Structures are given as structure tokens and as C-alpha cells.
């Protein structure tokens, strides 16, 4: 099983991966287009969720 701490990323890491701003990432999370969850006030995004979002946006799935 993959290490859980490496399978979750922060909003900042998602910004780097997608080359997008924080507001864009928060908007994607709020709309459900990018799957994630909150621990307290901090969003956590599964790497697999980010991968699926990229594939869906590139019409590869």
C-alpha cells in the first residue's frame, strides 16, 4: 500500500502541479470537479483525484 502521507497533497502542491492559482484550486474543490476533503480548515487532495481531474480535462478518459 502506498504511503498515505505521500498520496495526499495540499492546495499549494496542487497549484504547482496544475500551474494554477489558489483561488482556482479552491473553486475546483468547492464545485466538486477536483475531489478532496478538509481536515479542520485545511484541504487535502488525493494524488489520484488530481490525476483523474487532469485526465478528464485532457479528454484522455
Buried (B, 14 or more C-beta within 10 A) or exposed (E): EEEEEEBBBBBEBBBEBBEEEEEBBBEBBEEEEBBBEEEEEEBBBBBEBBEBBBEEEEEEE
